[in-house]
Amino acid sequence: MALTPRSTVGDWLDHPVGGPILTAFLAQGGATPDSLAPARGLALEQLVAMSGGKFPAEALDALVGAYREAAPEEAAAGDAAGDAAEGEQAAGWAEQITSGRFAGQTVVVTGAASGIGRAVASRVAREGGRVIAADLSAEKLDELAAALTGLPAGAEIVPVAGDISHQDDVERIAAAAGDRVDALANVAGIMDDMSAVHEVSDALWERVLRVNLEGTMRLTRAVVPGMLAAKEGRIVNVASEAGLRGSAAGVAYTASKHAVVGLTKSSAVMYAKHGIRTNAVAPGGVATGIPVPGQAEFGAPVLRPHQVNILSLAMAEELAATITFLLSKDSVNLNGAIIAADGGWSAV
C-alpha cells in the first residue's frame, strides 16, 4: 500500500518503509511510536493541526519526501491510484450540515476562537444560527467571522472578546446576545501542568478553577433568567474525561472538571420543570492543540502510563457534532446527561 499525507498514522507506523522513517523522526524529539498510539486512526497530515507547532508542515513534507525516495515505484503507483480515485469521497466520518437546524436562534459559544469552540460556532452558524462567539483573542474571532462566508439568511457570527472569569466580560457577552439566548455552549477551558496536590501552585489552581468552573458558572448564571422567561433553553458544558476519572490530568484540571459535572447535574435538576435542559460532554483525546503549561515533576510521570489507555483522538469537528446535537431541540429528552465522547476511553 502506498503512503500519502492522508494515510493514517497507523498505516505509516505499520509500513515496512514508512514505519522506520516515522520512528526515526520521533526519536529525534525523544519520542517513540507508542506516544502516537491514540492517534493511529488519524491522517498523518492531521498531526500538523494538532501538534501546536511540534510537528510542522515542513516535517510532514520531509517524511513524505523520504518515503518517496526510499520507495519510488510504490509511491508512483500510489499517485496513479490517487489520480484515478480523484473525486471519490474519502472513507470515514464526514461532517454533514443540517440546514436550518438553528434558524432564528441565538447561541452563545465560549472558547470560539479555536479548537472545539471554533468548530461548534462554525457549525451552528452554518446551520442558520446567530452565534455570539466569545474568546480571549479578538484577532482569532475576527478570523473566524471572516472565514464563514455565504452563511444562510439570519445567520451570523458576533465576536465578543473577553475573559469569562471576569464578571464585566461575562456581562458584555450576555448583553451582545440580547434578552433571548436559546442555547449556551460552555466550551472555554484551560489545562494544568499535570501537578499533584502537593506541588500545585496557588496561581495555577486559582486560574484553572476560575476559567473552567467559575467562568462556566458565571455565564450560565447570566443567561438562565432569559431562558426562564422564555420557558426554554439548552445548556451544554464541556467537561472532560478528567471529570470522570482521576488519571487524565493534574489535580487542578481534574477538580475543575469534576465540579463542572456537578454544576451540570445541579442545573439539570433545578430547571427541569422550567424547560431548560443542561447536559455535558466529556471529551477524551481531542486534536485541539490546547496548551499544556509544562509538565510537573511528580505528577506528570505518574499520569503518563495511564495515557496509553486513550483509544483514539478525535478532531474538533467530531466533538462539535455531539455538542451541536445537544444544543439543538433534537436532544429533547436529554437532561443531566454526561456523555463520554471519548472514543471508548471510559470503557477501558
Helices and strands as residue ranges (DSSP letters): H 9-14, H 18-28, G 33-39, H 46-50, H 57-70, H 72-84, E 106-110, H 115-126, E 130-135, H 138-147, E 156-161, H 167-177, E 183-186, H 202-209, I 210-215, H 216-230, E 233-238, G 241-243, H 251-270, G 272-274, E 276-281, E 285-286, H 299-303, G 304-309, E 313-314, H 316-327, G 329-331, E 338-339, G 345-347
